[in-house]
């Protein structure tokens, strides 16, 4: 009974937590001696990821999604705030503790052309993490590599072991990157738009590989994407980010089927439509041209929001508040079910 309680407590504990994480970049100084400008990539981001989740980070280019992912795997340091993996703050990890962290957390990068060393064969690429962490000998490593390749859809493994990246297709390269990330059997994997350079049919195969690996290995996934359709297919929880700010968060189906933040609604309006669909925006929350306000001290989405109050939204930052069961929104005027002229069915939603 005591062991059962300990196991339940372990499963109930979040695997990753971000607390008021802030990330600032500084541009280089100009030739005329002007100091570099500060660029805020993330602004006081806070959320938790439960063990076994597929947690999606969604937003347009430049929203800070990739920066958040790089902070999670400690490729960069946060300017302020704290990040915890299993209640251990990762910012202070050094030496052996940092090496142990690297074994538990892996990343799948967006571009398989640049993330693989062109001078290493597939065997050397996938076995390199095993060598770095001193796992097994030459023979056992090859067996682990074969298992990882089979799980990633590269079989028979003998057909690929001694190939180099230039001898593989884009989809095969990304499968190699997935196998390299999974060969250590990590607790957490951050996948940064792993299918953005692949066509739709190959993307679906990659999604299914990630789902199967999550099932077999019990790994927690952070899926970074600009596509709400992909997020709906893959994720069980979702966070929408805009210019480094958390706009909306909750169960994926709830956020997509009942979006309450004007930015999330604008993302859904931007989805491609197929079939006999009217050329109307069901929400219409995005201004065609940004308003004149450039230096906004309030809501970061205010210059682009049709629903914004001219005074309140431009001067006050809306807090992230819960409006439903686990559904959080950072908007003064968000209300559950505020769909406007909703389409009559969901046939226009790409990916349904």
C-alpha positions, 0 to 999 in steps of 0.5 A: 500500500505504501509503495502504491501511494508513493507511485501515485504521488510521483505520477501526480507531481508535475514533471516540469514547471516554469515560474515567472520565466523572463528572457531578454536578448540584447541586440548588438551595438551599432557602428555609431556607438549606440548601445544595443536594444533589449528584445523581450522574448518571454515575459513572466511565463508560468505553467506546469506540464504533467507527467505523460502530457503532450503539451503544445506551445502554439503561436505565430513566428517570433512568439517565443515558442522556440525560446521557451523550448530551448530554456526547458532543455537548458540550451539557454539560460532564463534572464529571471524566473525558475524552471524545475524538472521533478522539483529540481531547479535546472538553472543551477545545475552544473557538472555531474548533475547537469550531465544527468539532466541532459540524459533525462531531457532531449530535444528534436530540432526543427531542421533535420538538415542542420541538426545532423552532423553530415560527417557522421553515419546514422549509426554514429549519430544515434549511438553518440548519446550512448557513448557520451553517457557511457551506456553499454559497450559497442555491441549493446549500443548497436542493439539499442540503436536498432531498437530506436531506429525501428521505433522511429520507422527506419527498418530494416535498420541495416539499410540505413546504419551506414548511410550519411545524412545527404543520402537520406530524404527529409523524412528519413533525416527527421526519423534519425533525429527522433531516434537519436533523441529517444535512444536514451529513453528520456523523461521529457522530449521537446519537439520544436516544429519537427514536421514544418519542413515535411509534406502532409503525409510524412508529417502524419507519420511523424505524429504517429511515431511520437504518439507510439513512443509516448505510449511505449516509453511513457515519455512526456512531450512538449510539442512546439508548433504554429499549426492549431490543426497539428496541435489538435491532433497530437496534444492533450493540453495547449498553451497559446503564446503571443510575443512572449506572453501566455494568452490562453491555456487549457485542454487542447479540445477546449481551447480549439473548440471554444477559444476565448482569447481574441488572438486564439480566435484569430489563429483559428480564423487564419486556418485554411478552409476546404470544400464548400465554406463561406469566405467569412471569419467566424470570429473577426477579432484581428484588425486588418492593420495594427492600430497606431499604438506602438508602445503598449504598456497594457495587453500585448495584443491590443494593437491588433485586437478588434475587441480591445477597449481603447483605454483599459486594454492599452494601459492594463495588463490582463491577468491569466485567470481561470474561466473554466475547468483548467481553462485560463485566459489573459483577457479582460473581455474573454467569456466562455462560448464567445464565438461570434458568428460561428460557422454552422459546422466544423467541416472547415477546420483543417485536420478534423 
